[in-house]
Amino acid sequence: MSEIASQLALVRQSLPAGVTLVAVSKTHPAEAVRAAYDAGQRVFGESRPQELRGKYDALPKDIEWHMIGHLQTNKIKYIAPFVAQIESVDSARLVEAIQKEAARCGRVIDILLELHVAAEETKTGWDPDELRTYLAGNPFAGMPNLRVRGVMGIATNTDDETTVRRDFDALRRCFEELRPMFGPAFDTLSMGMSHDYPLAVGCGSTQVRVGSLIFGERDYSK
Ligand SMILES: *Cc1c(COP(=O)(O)O)cnc(C)c1O
């Protein structure tokens, strides 16, 4: 069994039933995705639209691709025809632009609203209060090509469990609060990465995004 297949099996075994595993393959070649695919994985996450497009073209069409990185409006066109879920929706402008591209493709695209709860200033996403204000205007009423499936967030990058748990709890509370506004399709709480996903699952995550634990360390210089 390949290293990727064995790592994938380890992560799978550690997840309770009902938690979706997004295998984050950004920066890794199509062959690495293929190895995970051959081991049964079907849901993959990528951060860059052009890289995602290239892998979509090269790989089997039953893969469910998730966009998880910051997305610029002028790059939506690369992924709109096929992307299964855009997890990193962090502005009203991006919402409107995705609706437009989805309509152009005749598709309904699943999205998650990305929340900013971590201590780091640099992380993207809506501040919970900003998101409440935005949603109070009922923006999705005129957007038939978007389906809001839930929220996504990243915890503070620290070894301090109390801080990480606080961030995950904040995400879960927001998720629970917004749920009644959207109905039954709003079922996804995406939180947890390689170093913190067990904690995230303990805090109610329904979708984890795990990269380096499956594919190894990333080399951004390539
Ligand atoms: C890269 C990335 C991940 C995966 O990170 P690992 O630490 O490699 O598991 C998860 N979520 C987002 C938003 C990412 O950009």
The ligand as an ORCA input file, in Angstrom:
! r2SCAN-3c Opt
* xyz 0 1
  C      -4.200     24.058      3.351
  C      -5.518     24.115      4.037
  C      -5.980     23.023      4.806
  C      -5.175     21.773      5.065
  O      -4.098     22.029      5.895
  P      -3.202     20.839      6.530
  O      -2.576     21.463      7.702
  O      -2.223     20.464      5.477
  O      -4.122     19.735      6.869
  C      -7.239     23.136      5.372
  N      -8.011     24.233      5.203
  C      -7.594     25.284      4.477
  C      -8.492     26.455      4.342
  C      -6.342     25.276      3.887
  O      -5.943     26.331      3.174
*
